[in-house]
Amino acid sequence: MMVEAIDHNTVGPARRIDRRRVMAVLLVLLLVLSGVAFPPWVLVSYAAGFLKSQGLLLLFLVGGFALSGALLLTASLQFVRLVLTRRKMEALFWAVIALAIVLAFVLQVVTSRSSPDECFGHGLIRRLNTRSDVDAIQIWVESPDFEKYGGDPRVRRRERPLRKEEQPEVLKHQDGMVGVELDASGRPYVRLRWDEGKGGAWGLVIGRRDMKTPPSEPGMYGERRTELRPGIYFWYREA
């Protein structure tokens, strides 16, 4: 009886896997999940705050939009080309990819609870806590010793630099510029400031826990404010 030899190295048509399609499906899933669960800019914004670089954050946002636009354009062109050549199944495949890119963008905008500024601010606090202590700074702001910097906000509205000899130890170990300003009630708060030149100026305001975060100023060059925790907010101003 003859037994036909079977070549196990031969893969039938039904078992062949198009790796490009598998990678594309994984990309679609990643895009949609990133829009629902964890937008990629969250981690990068936090890292940019930890590294104290608005330039890095801007580079990522511009690069991310450019990459998404390039992927969307590629998928759209492939869809049109395949439709014209009547390869409907392959055209449908690229249409799904294009829709996934658009869907991921919409989901990130609609469902996200955090802004890049907020993530940057939390990363900045984490970095400051490696050499200083933001909570301890807030306790000092709430202490009677700090009340001497108060006054009438109608008379003194501008930031007053806080000299090194006036700063507590918890403030001396960070490299930002330190100033004191008054809130609407005349109570003083600490303003930390970093200046990146063309990257703009940004920093933290640390006040009493019951201090309200004022609304952002209007206009492109107005100060943008994002509350991080009670009495503490991140601010940014265009150069």
C-alpha positions in Angstrom: 0.0 0.0 0.0 1.4 3.3 -1.0 1.4 6.1 1.5 1.6 9.6 0.0 4.2 11.7 1.7 3.0 15.0 3.1 5.1 18.1 2.9 4.6 19.9 6.2 6.5 22.9 4.9 3.7 23.6 2.4 1.0 26.0 3.7 -2.3 25.9 1.9 -4.0 29.1 0.7 -6.5 29.0 3.6 -3.6 29.1 6.1 -1.6 31.9 4.6 -1.5 35.0 6.6 -1.0 38.5 5.2 1.3 40.1 7.8 0.6 43.5 6.5 -3.1 43.1 7.1 -2.5 41.7 10.5 -0.4 44.7 11.4 -3.0 47.0 10.0 -5.7 45.4 12.1 -3.5 45.8 15.2 -3.0 49.4 14.3 -6.8 50.0 14.0 -7.3 48.4 17.4 -4.5 50.4 18.9 -5.8 53.7 17.5 -9.4 53.0 18.8 -8.2 51.8 22.2 -5.9 54.8 22.5 -8.8 57.1 21.9 -11.0 55.4 24.5 -8.6 54.4 27.3 -5.2 56.1 27.1 -4.4 58.8 24.6 -0.7 58.7 23.7 -0.2 62.4 24.4 -1.0 61.8 28.1 2.3 60.0 28.8 4.3 62.3 26.6 2.8 65.5 28.1 3.6 64.1 31.6 7.2 63.3 30.5 7.6 66.8 29.0 6.5 68.3 32.3 8.9 66.1 34.2 11.7 67.2 31.9 10.5 70.8 32.2 10.3 71.4 28.4 7.3 72.9 26.6 9.3 72.6 23.4 9.3 68.8 23.7 5.5 68.9 24.2 5.0 71.1 21.2 7.3 68.9 19.1 5.2 65.8 20.1 1.9 67.5 19.4 3.0 68.7 15.9 4.6 65.4 15.1 1.6 63.4 16.2 -0.8 65.5 14.1 1.6 65.2 11.1 1.9 61.4 11.5 -1.9 61.0 11.9 -2.5 63.1 8.8 0.0 61.1 6.8 -1.6 57.8 7.8 -5.0 59.2 6.9 -3.9 60.4 3.6 -2.2 57.1 2.7 -5.3 55.1 3.7 -7.5 57.4 1.7 -5.3 57.2 -1.4 -5.2 53.4 -1.2 -8.9 53.3 -0.9 -9.5 55.4 -4.0 -6.9 53.4 -6.0 -8.5 50.1 -5.1 -12.0 51.3 -5.8 -11.0 52.4 -9.2 -9.4 49.0 -9.9 -12.6 47.3 -8.6 -10.8 45.5 -5.7 -13.6 46.1 -3.3 -12.5 43.9 -0.4 -9.1 45.5 -0.2 -10.7 48.9 -0.6 -13.0 48.2 2.3 -10.0 47.2 4.4 -8.3 50.6 3.8 -11.6 52.4 4.4 -11.8 50.8 7.9 -8.2 52.1 8.6 -9.1 55.6 7.6 -12.3 55.6 9.7 -10.4 54.2 12.6 -7.9 57.1 12.5 -10.8 59.6 12.4 -12.6 57.8 15.2 -9.5 57.7 17.4 -9.1 61.5 17.0 -12.7 62.2 17.8 -12.7 59.9 20.8 -9.5 61.5 22.2 -11.2 64.9 22.0 -14.6 63.9 23.3 -13.8 61.4 26.0 -10.5 62.7 27.4 -10.7 64.0 30.9 -7.2 65.5 30.9 -5.6 68.2 28.8 -1.9 68.4 27.8 -1.5 71.3 30.2 -2.9 69.3 33.1 -0.6 66.3 32.3 2.4 68.6 31.9 1.6 70.3 35.2 1.4 66.9 37.1 4.7 65.9 35.5 6.2 69.2 36.7 5.0 68.7 40.2 6.6 65.2 40.2 9.9 66.7 39.0 9.8 69.4 41.7 9.1 66.8 44.4 12.4 65.1 43.6 14.3 68.1 45.0 11.6 70.0 46.9 8.1 69.4 48.3 5.1 71.2 46.7 2.9 70.2 49.6 5.4 71.7 52.1 5.4 74.9 50.0 1.7 75.1 50.3 1.8 74.6 54.0 4.3 77.5 54.2 2.0 79.7 52.1 -0.8 79.0 54.6 1.4 79.8 57.7 1.2 83.1 59.6 4.8 83.8 58.5 3.7 84.2 54.9 0.9 86.7 55.7 3.4 89.6 55.8 3.5 89.5 52.0 -0.2 90.3 51.8 -1.6 93.7 50.9 -4.2 95.6 48.9 -4.5 94.0 45.4 -5.7 97.4 44.1 -2.3 98.9 45.0 0.1 96.0 44.3 -0.9 93.9 41.4 2.5 92.9 40.0 4.7 90.0 40.9 7.2 90.7 43.7 10.4 88.7 43.4 11.2 86.6 46.5 14.9 86.7 47.3 16.8 83.6 48.3 17.2 84.8 51.9 13.5 85.1 52.1 12.7 81.7 50.8 12.3 78.6 53.1 14.6 75.6 52.5 11.8 73.8 50.6 11.9 76.5 47.9 15.7 77.0 47.6 16.3 73.7 45.9 14.4 74.3 42.7 15.6 76.3 39.7 12.5 78.3 38.8 12.1 82.0 39.4 10.1 82.6 42.6 7.8 85.5 43.1 4.8 86.5 45.3 1.5 87.9 44.0 -1.8 88.7 45.6 -5.2 87.1 44.9 -8.4 89.0 44.6 -8.8 89.0 48.4 -5.3 90.4 48.9 -3.9 87.1 50.2 -0.4 86.3 48.9 0.6 83.2 46.9 3.8 81.9 45.4 4.4 82.0 41.7 7.1 79.7 40.2 8.2 80.7 36.7 10.3 79.2 33.9 11.0 81.0 30.7 11.8 79.1 27.4 12.2 82.1 25.2 10.2 81.4 22.0 8.6 78.4 23.8 6.8 80.8 26.1 6.7 81.2 29.9 5.0 78.8 32.3 5.0 77.6 35.8 3.0 76.9 38.9 0.9 79.0 41.3 0.8 77.7 44.8 -1.7 79.3 47.1 -4.0 78.4 50.0 -6.2 75.3 49.5 -9.3 77.4 49.4 -7.9 79.7 46.7 -10.0 79.5 43.5 -8.2 79.2 40.2 -9.0 82.3 38.1 -10.3 81.8 34.6 -7.8 81.8 31.7 -7.2 85.2 30.1 -8.7 85.7 26.6 -6.6 86.0 23.5 -3.6 84.0 22.1 -1.2 85.7 24.4 -3.3 85.6 27.5 -2.3 83.4 30.4 -3.8 79.9 30.2 -4.6 78.4 33.6 -5.3 74.7 34.6 -6.1 73.7 38.1 -4.1 70.7 39.3 -5.3 70.4 42.9 -7.0 72.8 45.4 -5.0 76.0 45.6 -2.4 74.9 42.9 -2.7 75.5 39.2 -0.4 75.4 36.1 -0.1 78.5 34.0 1.3 79.1 30.5 1.7 82.2 28.4 2.8 82.4 24.7 6.0 84.2 23.9 
